[in-house]
Amino acid sequence: VQLVQSGGGLVQAGGSLTLSCSVSGRLFAIYSLGWYRQAPGKQRELVARITRDGNTLYADSVKGRFSISKENAWKTLNLQMDRLTSEDTAVYYCHAYETNNDYWGQGTQVTVSS
């Protein structure tokens, strides 16, 4: 499985950004796709996840502000981020899970200026 991210960058507090992840390879084996983030000095944390049957899970800190979606039969994963705050500043990673295997995108910086 290969994951290639796009999007991200610098945005003012209260603004919006969209992250995308192009997924290729053993698509049939993927159980879930998701987004994680890692802020300086902190552990990587789950932001949002979506399973093959469409069930979603969000971190409490982003509920109601972020929306995860998939397109093109699992080939594209998006994260719509609204009402961003400085607490959302981090490197964001696309993630794919298949049984006993984790795959990661290259990471993209999201910086929210206050």
C-alpha positions as CSV (number, residue, x, y, z in Angstrom):
1,V,0.0,0.0,0.0
2,Q,1.3,3.4,-0.9
3,L,0.0,6.7,0.5
4,V,0.9,10.1,-1.0
5,Q,-0.4,13.2,0.7
6,S,-1.2,16.6,-0.6
7,G,-2.6,19.8,0.9
8,G,-1.8,21.5,4.2
9,G,0.1,24.6,4.8
10,L,-0.4,27.8,6.7
11,V,-3.8,29.2,7.7
12,Q,-5.1,31.8,10.1
13,A,-7.1,30.7,13.2
14,G,-10.7,30.1,12.3
15,G,-9.9,29.2,8.7
16,S,-10.1,25.9,6.8
17,L,-7.8,23.5,5.1
18,T,-8.3,20.2,3.2
19,L,-5.8,17.3,3.3
20,S,-5.9,14.6,0.7
21,C,-4.2,11.2,0.5
22,S,-3.9,9.2,-2.7
23,V,-4.0,5.4,-1.9
24,S,-2.7,2.7,-4.2
25,G,-1.6,-0.9,-4.0
26,R,-3.5,-3.6,-2.1
27,L,-6.7,-1.7,-1.8
28,F,-8.8,-4.8,-1.3
29,A,-6.8,-5.6,1.9
30,I,-7.3,-2.3,3.6
31,Y,-9.5,-2.4,6.7
32,S,-9.4,1.3,7.6
33,L,-7.9,4.6,6.5
34,G,-7.2,7.5,8.8
35,W,-5.4,10.7,9.7
36,Y,-3.0,11.1,12.6
37,R,-1.1,14.1,13.7
38,Q,2.0,14.9,15.8
39,A,2.7,18.2,17.3
40,P,6.2,19.2,18.5
41,G,7.1,17.4,21.8
42,K,3.9,15.3,21.7
43,Q,3.0,11.8,20.7
44,R,1.3,11.0,17.4
45,E,-2.4,10.9,17.9
46,L,-5.4,9.7,16.0
47,V,-7.4,12.5,14.4
48,A,-10.0,10.6,12.4
49,R,-10.6,7.2,10.9
50,I,-13.0,5.6,8.5
51,T,-13.6,1.9,7.9
52,R,-14.4,0.1,4.7
53,D,-18.1,0.1,5.6
54,G,-18.1,3.8,6.2
55,N,-18.0,4.0,10.0
56,T,-16.1,7.0,11.3
57,L,-14.3,7.8,14.5
58,Y,-13.0,11.3,15.5
59,A,-10.8,12.5,18.3
60,D,-12.9,14.5,20.8
61,S,-10.8,17.6,20.1
62,V,-11.9,17.7,16.4
63,K,-15.5,16.5,16.6
64,G,-17.8,18.9,14.8
65,R,-14.9,20.7,13.1
66,F,-13.2,18.0,11.0
67,S,-14.7,15.6,8.5
68,I,-13.1,12.5,7.0
69,S,-14.2,11.1,3.7
70,K,-13.2,8.6,1.0
71,E,-13.6,8.8,-2.7
72,N,-13.1,6.7,-5.8
73,A,-13.5,3.3,-4.2
74,W,-10.9,3.8,-1.5
75,K,-8.3,5.5,-3.7
76,T,-8.6,9.0,-2.2
77,L,-8.9,9.9,1.5
78,N,-9.8,13.5,2.5
79,L,-9.8,15.4,5.7
80,Q,-11.8,18.7,5.7
81,M,-10.6,20.8,8.6
82,D,-12.7,23.8,9.6
83,R,-12.5,26.4,12.5
84,L,-8.9,25.6,12.9
85,T,-7.1,26.7,16.1
86,S,-3.4,26.9,17.0
87,E,-3.9,23.6,18.9
88,D,-4.3,21.9,15.5
89,T,-0.8,22.9,14.4
90,A,1.0,19.6,13.7
91,V,2.4,17.3,11.1
92,Y,-0.5,15.3,9.7
93,Y,-0.1,11.7,8.5
94,C,-2.3,9.6,6.3
95,H,-2.6,6.0,7.6
96,A,-3.8,2.7,6.2
97,Y,-4.4,-0.4,8.2
98,E,-4.6,-4.0,6.9
99,T,-4.3,-7.0,9.1
100,N,-1.0,-6.8,10.9
101,N,0.3,-4.0,8.7
102,D,0.4,-0.3,9.1
103,Y,1.2,2.1,6.3
104,W,2.0,5.8,6.5
105,G,2.1,8.8,4.2
106,Q,5.0,11.1,4.1
107,G,3.5,13.7,6.4
108,T,2.4,17.3,5.8
109,Q,2.7,20.3,8.0
110,V,-0.4,22.2,9.0
111,T,0.3,25.5,10.8
112,V,-2.4,27.6,12.3
113,S,-1.5,31.2,13.1
114,S,-3.3,33.0,15.9
